[in-house]
Amino acid sequence: MTGGGARAAYQAGVVRALYEITGKKTHLFDVIAGNSAGAINASYYAGHSENWDVATQNLLQLWTRIKPANVYDVRTKSLSELGMKWLGGTIFGGLTAQGSHANHLLDTTPLRKLIERESSLAHIQQNIDRGFLTGISLSTTNYSTGSSVIFYQGEESIPDWARSDRFSVRCKLNEDHIMASAAIPFFFPPVKIEESFFGDGCIRQTTPLSPAIHLGADKIIAIGIRFPHEKEKMKELSFAAAKNPTLGQIVGVMLNAIFLDSLEGDYERLQKINRLSGGQRTDQKQIPILMLRPSKDLGKLAKTLPEKLPPLLRYLLKGMGVSETEGSDLLSYLAFDESYTKPLLELGYEDTLGRRDEVLKFFDA
């Protein structure tokens, strides 16, 4: 499960439908890998993996009820203090030797409290010991080295792994690992783990399928949040008349690149490996993969949401050019409100039920 802020609600709808299609109360998934907001969902499922009926239904209800106040501090005092710190550090930071220390716009203390209350992290090891779960991984980015660091908890037989730009760390997962993985750059604060600071797992995770494979997955269901545009349509839109982009549009495109592109690229890469391993001798094994994507553009579904956000945050976003007609991609990442998440849940659920035969064939193969 990849990231995408509030767009991760789509994943909860998908997984609920997968449970209803298969009827697998246990071992719906043995391995769970999460990036960014997908790490929030992943950790919740891991903590409740002894019963997927309960896990999928309860997470669905949680996303249905969510409000901005459950994720970040919406009080004007908190928003204004962080906003002024950012502004002051940016404009006047050059007057000091150390420069700006403003590195986020929102206080996510409420999200931490929500995770502490709902995730049942203490049950993860119990579920591993009882055989309900093989392993779970949460990807983060280290801000000092730029490396992708994958924290994981799983069976003792799982070995650590490392590549040039990423490595794994076995640990007992806690709220810090989830908060770090879900720390949207610029908006959510970096999280200190031991003596270093970590941020969103999607920033440097160029191979998001890799952790699941290292944890032992022999099949993968990947839940994307990108609406697949036809190539010809993309070419047409790329050269159509357009206004000079606002800062909000530019940031939205940057976040899309962080959250959406790597999963699509890794999916295509695994498909290619599967084709090669199926047609000739190779040291790469086949790992079947089913990609589930939204049938609608999740960014565009956020266009009517600015009024649901705290007034000062609306003001800051408006200054970046976000409105009902512009910057909806950026808005969608912060739209933790039931008026946005509930339609996403329903879309994920209906999209997956619409592929019932394909899902059953994949599970039974």
C-alpha positions as CSV (number, residue, x, y, z in Angstrom):
1,M,0.0,0.0,0.0
2,T,1.5,3.2,-1.2
3,G,1.1,6.7,0.2
4,G,-1.0,9.7,-0.7
5,G,-2.2,11.4,2.5
6,A,-6.0,11.3,2.7
7,R,-6.1,9.3,-0.6
8,A,-5.1,6.2,1.4
9,A,-8.8,5.9,2.3
10,Y,-9.2,4.3,-1.1
11,Q,-7.0,1.4,0.1
12,A,-9.4,0.6,3.0
13,G,-12.3,0.3,0.6
14,V,-10.3,-2.0,-1.6
15,V,-9.1,-4.3,1.2
16,R,-12.7,-4.6,2.6
17,A,-13.9,-5.7,-0.8
18,L,-11.0,-8.2,-1.1
19,Y,-12.1,-9.8,2.2
20,E,-15.7,-10.0,1.1
21,I,-14.8,-11.6,-2.3
22,T,-12.5,-14.2,-0.7
23,G,-14.1,-14.7,2.7
24,K,-10.7,-15.3,4.2
25,K,-11.0,-14.3,7.9
26,T,-7.4,-15.3,8.4
27,H,-4.4,-15.2,6.1
28,L,-6.0,-12.8,3.7
29,F,-2.5,-11.5,3.5
30,D,0.6,-13.0,5.2
31,V,2.9,-10.1,4.4
32,I,1.9,-6.4,4.5
33,A,4.1,-3.5,3.2
34,G,3.2,0.1,3.7
35,N,4.6,3.4,2.5
36,S,3.6,6.8,3.9
37,A,-0.2,6.9,4.7
38,G,-0.2,3.3,3.5
39,A,1.9,2.6,6.6
40,I,-1.0,3.7,8.8
41,N,-3.3,1.2,7.1
42,A,-0.6,-1.5,7.1
43,S,0.1,-1.2,10.8
44,Y,-3.6,-1.3,11.6
45,Y,-4.1,-4.5,9.6
46,A,-1.1,-6.1,11.1
47,G,-2.3,-5.4,14.6
48,H,-5.7,-7.0,13.8
49,S,-4.6,-9.7,11.4
50,E,-6.1,-12.5,13.5
51,N,-9.5,-11.6,12.1
52,W,-9.7,-9.8,8.7
53,D,-13.5,-9.4,8.9
54,V,-13.1,-7.2,12.0
55,A,-9.9,-5.5,10.8
56,T,-11.3,-4.4,7.4
57,Q,-14.7,-3.3,8.7
58,N,-13.3,-1.3,11.6
59,L,-10.7,0.5,9.5
60,L,-13.4,1.3,7.0
61,Q,-15.4,2.9,9.8
62,L,-12.4,4.8,11.1
63,W,-11.8,6.4,7.6
64,T,-15.5,7.2,7.4
65,R,-15.5,9.2,10.6
66,I,-12.2,11.0,10.2
67,K,-11.8,14.8,10.5
68,P,-8.9,17.1,10.0
69,A,-8.7,17.5,13.8
70,N,-7.9,13.8,14.1
71,V,-4.8,14.3,12.0
72,Y,-3.4,17.7,12.7
73,D,-3.9,20.5,15.2
74,V,-6.6,22.8,13.6
75,R,-6.5,25.5,16.3
76,T,-5.7,28.9,14.9
77,K,-3.0,29.4,17.5
78,S,-1.1,26.3,16.5
79,L,-1.4,26.9,12.7
80,S,-0.5,30.6,13.0
81,E,2.6,29.9,15.2
82,L,3.9,27.3,12.7
83,G,3.0,29.5,9.8
84,M,4.8,32.5,11.2
85,K,7.8,30.3,12.1
86,W,8.0,29.1,8.5
87,L,7.6,32.6,7.1
88,G,10.0,34.2,9.5
89,G,12.6,31.5,9.1
90,T,12.4,31.6,5.4
91,I,12.5,35.4,5.0
92,F,14.9,36.3,7.8
93,G,16.7,33.0,8.2
94,G,19.6,34.3,6.2
95,L,20.3,36.9,8.9
96,T,21.4,34.2,11.3
97,A,24.3,31.7,11.0
98,Q,22.0,28.7,11.3
99,G,19.3,29.9,8.9
100,S,15.7,28.6,8.9
101,H,14.6,25.8,11.2
102,A,11.0,25.8,10.0
103,N,10.5,22.4,8.3
104,H,6.8,21.8,8.5
105,L,3.4,23.6,8.5
106,L,1.2,21.3,10.5
107,D,1.4,19.8,14.0
108,T,0.4,16.1,13.7
109,T,0.1,15.3,17.5
110,P,-3.5,14.3,16.9
111,L,-2.5,11.7,14.4
112,R,0.0,10.2,16.8
113,K,-2.8,10.0,19.5
114,L,-5.1,8.4,16.9
115,I,-2.5,5.7,16.0
116,E,-1.8,5.0,19.7
117,R,-5.5,4.6,20.3
118,E,-6.5,2.5,17.3
119,S,-3.5,0.5,15.9
120,S,-3.0,-2.2,18.5
121,L,0.7,-2.3,17.8
122,A,1.4,-4.6,20.7
123,H,-0.6,-7.3,19.0
124,I,1.6,-7.4,15.9
125,Q,4.2,-9.7,17.6
126,Q,1.4,-11.8,19.0
127,N,-0.1,-12.3,15.5
128,I,3.3,-13.2,14.2
129,D,3.9,-15.7,17.0
130,R,0.5,-17.3,16.5
131,G,1.0,-17.6,12.7
132,F,-1.5,-15.1,11.6
133,L,1.2,-12.9,10.0
134,T,4.6,-13.5,8.5
135,G,5.8,-9.9,8.5
136,I,5.1,-6.2,8.0
137,S,7.4,-3.4,6.7
138,L,7.1,0.3,6.9
139,S,9.3,2.4,4.6
140,T,10.9,5.7,5.7
141,T,13.4,8.2,4.3
142,N,16.4,9.3,6.4
143,Y,16.9,13.1,6.0
144,S,20.6,13.0,6.8
145,T,21.6,10.4,4.2
146,G,18.7,10.3,1.8
147,S,18.5,6.6,2.2
148,S,15.3,4.6,2.1
149,V,15.2,2.8,5.5
150,I,12.7,-0.1,5.8
151,F,11.7,-0.9,9.4
152,Y,10.2,-4.4,9.7
153,Q,8.9,-6.9,12.2
154,G,8.4,-10.5,11.3
155,E,9.4,-14.1,11.7
156,E,12.9,-14.8,12.8
157,S,13.7,-16.6,9.5
158,I,13.4,-13.3,7.5
159,P,17.0,-12.0,6.8
160,D,18.0,-8.4,6.7
161,W,18.6,-6.9,3.2
162,A,20.5,-4.0,1.8
163,R,21.0,-2.3,-1.6
164,S,23.0,0.8,-2.6
165,D,20.1,3.2,-1.8
166,R,18.1,1.3,0.8
167,F,18.4,-1.1,3.7
168,S,16.2,-2.9,6.3
169,V,16.1,-2.7,10.1
170,R,14.5,-5.4,12.2
171,C,12.7,-3.8,15.2
172,K,9.5,-3.8,17.2
173,L,7.4,-1.3,15.3
174,N,6.0,1.6,17.2
175,E,4.2,4.9,16.7
176,D,7.5,6.7,15.7
177,H,8.0,4.4,12.7
178,I,4.4,5.0,11.5
179,M,4.6,8.7,12.0
180,A,7.9,8.9,10.2
181,S,6.7,6.9,7.2
182,A,3.6,9.1,6.9
183,A,5.4,12.4,7.3
184,I,4.4,14.3,4.1
185,P,7.3,16.5,3.2
186,F,6.9,20.3,3.9
187,F,3.5,19.7,5.7
188,F,4.2,17.1,8.4
189,P,7.2,17.2,10.8
190,P,10.2,14.9,10.5
191,V,10.3,12.2,13.2
192,K,13.3,11.4,15.4
193,I,14.1,7.7,15.6
194,E,17.2,7.1,17.8
195,E,19.5,10.0,16.9
196,S,18.4,10.8,13.4
197,F,15.3,12.2,11.6
198,F,13.1,10.4,9.2
199,G,10.3,11.4,6.8
200,D,7.9,10.1,4.3
201,G,8.7,6.6,3.0
202,C,7.7,7.5,-0.6
203,I,10.4,10.2,-1.1
204,R,13.2,7.7,-1.9
205,Q,11.4,4.4,-2.2
206,T,12.0,3.7,-5.9
207,T,11.2,0.0,-5.5
208,P,8.1,-0.2,-3.3
209,L,7.4,-3.8,-4.1
210,S,10.9,-4.9,-2.8
211,P,10.1,-5.0,0.9
212,A,7.1,-7.4,0.4
213,I,9.3,-9.7,-1.7
214,H,12.1,-9.7,0.9
215,L,9.5,-10.5,3.6
216,G,8.7,-13.7,1.6
217,A,5.7,-12.8,-0.5
218,D,5.2,-15.2,-3.5
219,K,2.2,-13.1,-4.8
220,I,1.5,-9.4,-4.5
221,I,-1.6,-7.3,-4.6
222,A,-0.5,-3.7,-5.1
223,I,-3.1,-0.9,-4.4
224,G,-2.3,2.2,-6.4
225,I,-4.0,5.6,-6.1
226,R,-3.2,6.8,-9.6
227,F,-6.0,7.0,-12.1
228,P,-4.5,5.5,-15.4
229,H,-4.8,8.0,-18.2
230,E,-4.7,6.8,-21.8
231,K,-1.4,7.7,-23.5
232,E,-3.1,9.6,-26.3
233,K,-5.1,11.6,-23.8
234,M,-2.0,12.4,-21.9
235,K,-0.3,13.7,-25.0
236,E,-3.3,15.8,-25.8
237,L,-3.5,17.3,-22.3
238,S,0.3,17.9,-22.2
239,F,0.1,20.4,-25.1
240,A,-3.3,21.9,-24.5
241,A,-3.7,25.6,-23.6
242,A,-3.1,26.2,-19.9
243,K,-2.5,29.0,-17.4
244,N,0.8,29.7,-15.8
245,P,0.8,27.1,-12.9
246,T,0.3,28.3,-9.3
247,L,2.6,27.2,-6.5
248,G,-0.1,24.9,-5.3
249,Q,-0.2,23.1,-8.7
250,I,3.6,22.7,-8.8
251,V,3.6,21.3,-5.2
252,G,0.7,19.0,-6.2
253,V,2.7,17.6,-9.2
254,M,5.8,17.2,-6.9
255,L,3.7,15.2,-4.4
256,N,2.2,13.1,-7.2
257,A,5.7,12.3,-8.4
258,I,6.6,11.2,-4.8
259,F,3.5,9.2,-4.1
260,L,2.3,7.8,-7.4
261,D,5.2,7.2,-9.9
262,S,7.4,4.7,-8.1
263,L,4.7,2.0,-7.6
264,E,3.7,2.3,-11.3
265,G,7.3,1.9,-12.4
266,D,8.1,-1.0,-10.1
267,Y,4.9,-2.7,-11.2
268,E,6.0,-2.5,-14.9
269,R,9.5,-3.7,-13.9
270,L,8.1,-6.8,-12.1
271,Q,5.8,-7.6,-15.0
272,K,8.9,-7.6,-17.3
273,I,10.8,-9.8,-14.9
274,N,7.9,-12.2,-14.8
275,R,7.7,-12.4,-18.6
276,L,11.4,-13.1,-18.8
277,S,11.4,-15.7,-16.1
278,G,8.5,-17.4,-17.7
279,G,10.1,-17.6,-21.2
280,Q,13.7,-18.5,-20.5
281,R,16.2,-19.4,-17.8
282,T,16.9,-16.6,-15.3
283,D,17.9,-16.1,-11.7
284,Q,14.7,-14.1,-11.1
285,K,11.7,-16.0,-9.9
286,Q,8.1,-15.2,-11.1
287,I,6.0,-13.3,-8.5
288,P,2.5,-12.8,-9.8
289,I,1.1,-9.3,-9.2
290,L,-2.4,-7.8,-9.3
291,M,-2.5,-4.1,-9.5
292,L,-5.7,-2.4,-8.3
293,R,-6.2,1.2,-9.3
294,P,-9.0,3.8,-9.0
295,S,-11.4,4.2,-11.9
296,K,-11.6,8.0,-11.2
297,D,-9.0,10.7,-10.6
298,L,-8.8,10.9,-6.8
299,G,-7.3,14.4,-7.0
300,K,-10.3,15.8,-8.9
301,L,-12.7,14.4,-6.3
302,A,-11.2,16.9,-3.8
303,K,-12.3,20.1,-5.7
304,T,-15.2,20.9,-3.5
305,L,-13.4,20.5,-0.2
306,P,-11.6,23.7,0.7
307,E,-14.4,24.8,3.0
308,K,-14.0,21.6,5.1
309,L,-10.4,22.6,6.1
310,P,-9.5,24.9,9.1
311,P,-9.8,28.6,8.1
312,L,-6.1,29.5,8.5
313,L,-5.0,26.4,6.5
314,R,-7.5,27.4,3.8
315,Y,-5.9,30.8,3.9
316,L,-2.4,29.4,3.5
317,L,-3.4,27.1,0.7
318,K,-5.2,29.9,-1.1
319,G,-2.0,31.8,-1.0
320,M,-0.4,28.9,-2.9
321,G,-3.1,29.1,-5.5
322,V,-5.3,26.3,-4.2
323,S,-9.0,26.8,-5.0
324,E,-12.0,24.9,-6.2
325,T,-10.6,25.1,-9.7
326,E,-6.9,24.9,-9.2
327,G,-4.5,22.8,-7.0
328,S,-6.9,20.0,-6.2
329,D,-4.1,17.4,-6.2
330,L,-2.3,19.2,-3.3
331,L,-5.6,19.6,-1.5
332,S,-6.4,15.9,-1.7
333,Y,-3.4,15.0,0.3
334,L,-4.6,17.0,3.3
335,A,-8.3,16.5,2.9
336,F,-8.8,14.2,5.9
337,D,-12.5,14.7,6.1
338,E,-15.4,12.2,5.7
339,S,-16.8,14.3,2.8
340,Y,-13.7,13.2,0.8
341,T,-12.7,9.9,2.4
342,K,-16.1,8.3,2.3
343,P,-16.4,8.6,-1.5
344,L,-12.9,7.2,-1.8
345,L,-13.8,4.3,0.4
346,E,-16.9,3.6,-1.7
347,L,-14.9,3.9,-4.9
348,G,-12.2,1.5,-3.7
349,Y,-14.9,-1.0,-2.6
350,E,-16.9,-0.8,-5.9
351,D,-13.8,-0.8,-8.1
352,T,-12.6,-4.0,-6.5
353,L,-16.0,-5.8,-6.5
354,G,-16.1,-5.0,-10.2
355,R,-13.0,-7.1,-10.6
356,R,-14.4,-10.0,-8.6
357,D,-13.6,-12.8,-11.1
358,E,-10.1,-11.5,-11.6
359,V,-9.5,-11.3,-7.9
360,L,-10.7,-14.9,-7.2
361,K,-8.6,-16.2,-10.1
362,F,-5.5,-14.5,-8.6
363,F,-6.1,-15.9,-5.1
364,D,-6.9,-19.4,-6.3
365,A,-4.0,-19.7,-8.8
